[in-house]
Amino acid sequence: MKTVLFVCVHNAGRSQMAAGFMRTLGAGKVEVLSAGSAPKDAINPVAVAAMAEVGIDIANNVPKVLTAEAVQQSDVVITMGCGDACPFRS
């Protein structure tokens, strides 16, 4: 199974939404991770509401810190274009 990591600075909005879509659309065929270089304490409630509108629940997700291990275990790393860049190279 391939692993995809979505990276955003706060891991509270865009990367969590992207991960939610990938989990849903991937239907168990891909492992999905998300993380941020400066994670917030909670997911942005606007992101939770927007995803709920399309039937995807991310309300219980928790922002996670970006680690070298997460990058190294991922087959694909996608940065969300929000001023963050993956600080690791494999």
SEMI-899661 format. One line per field, with one value per residue (C-alpha): x, y, z; chain. Coordinates in pm, 1 decimal. Layout:
x <- [X:...]
y <- [Y:...]
z <- [Z:...]
chain <- [A:...]
END
This chain:
x <- [0.0:132.4:150.2:66.7:158.9:-10.1:189.7:67.4:212.4:-62.6:-208.8:-547.3:-719.5:-597.5:-383.3:-654.3:-914.6:-690.3:-623.4:-996.4:-1065.9:-780.5:-900.1:-1253.1:-1162.2:-880.4:-1125.1:-856.6:-618.7:-375.2:-242.1:-296.3:-96.7:-100.4:130.0:254.7:574.1:391.4:68.0:-223.3:-402.0:-717.0:-865.1:-1015.3:-1393.4:-1453.7:-1264.2:-1465.6:-1792.3:-1690.2:-1597.3:-1920.0:-2109.7:-1968.1:-2013.9:-1656.2:-1599.7:-1266.2:-1397.2:-1193.3:-865.9:-576.1:-298.3:37.1:394.4:591.3:870.2:1151.3:1002.7:666.7:841.8:1066.8:780.5:573.6:581.0:443.0:467.5:233.8:281.8:-30.9:128.7:76.9:432.5:554.3:805.2:910.1:1237.4:1354.4:1481.7:1498.7]
y <- [0.0:345.8:623.4:987.2:1271.5:1612.9:1898.9:2244.0:2483.9:2447.0:2109.5:2246.7:2318.5:2249.5:1945.3:1792.9:1850.8:1700.0:1399.7:1358.5:1356.1:1111.0:873.9:880.2:854.9:607.5:372.4:193.2:152.4:419.7:512.3:882.9:1104.4:1477.8:1699.1:2054.2:2233.3:2445.7:2256.8:2430.0:2285.4:2189.3:2159.1:2480.3:2460.6:2613.5:2321.1:2073.5:2237.7:2249.0:1880.8:1789.3:1955.8:1691.9:1406.7:1373.8:1387.8:1532.9:1665.0:1422.8:1474.0:1624.8:1839.4:1658.7:1779.2:1705.9:1457.5:1313.3:968.7:1066.5:1198.6:895.1:646.1:828.5:742.7:1086.6:1414.3:1694.6:2045.6:2256.7:2577.5:2769.7:2886.6:2552.6:2326.6:1977.2:2030.5:1673.7:1491.4:1115.6]
z <- [0.0:-90.7:169.8:95.0:332.3:308.9:462.7:564.0:821.4:1082.7:978.6:1078.1:747.1:393.6:469.7:690.5:419.5:151.5:374.1:434.1:60.2:-4.7:268.6:130.1:-237.0:-173.9:-2.4:199.9:-94.7:25.8:368.1:434.9:669.7:733.6:936.6:980.3:1073.0:1333.1:1410.0:1580.6:1882.2:1690.3:1342.5:1204.5:1259.3:914.6:757.1:964.7:853.3:486.1:486.1:666.7:381.9:145.0:391.2:516.1:892.6:1004.3:1337.0:1546.5:1360.7:1552.7:1402.9:1405.1:1386.2:1069.4:1136.5:929.4:991.2:839.1:529.3:497.0:529.1:264.0:-103.8:-192.2:1.5:-104.7:31.0:24.5:-107.9:213.5:270.8:397.1:230.9:318.0:508.2:447.2:143.0:110.3]
chain <- [A:A:A:A:A:A:A:A:A:A:A:A:A:A:A:A:A:A:A:A:A:A:A:A:A:A:A:A:A:A:A:A:A:A:A:A:A:A:A:A:A:A:A:A:A:A:A:A:A:A:A:A:A:A:A:A:A:A:A:A:A:A:A:A:A:A:A:A:A:A:A:A:A:A:A:A:A:A:A:A:A:A:A:A:A:A:A:A:A:A]
END
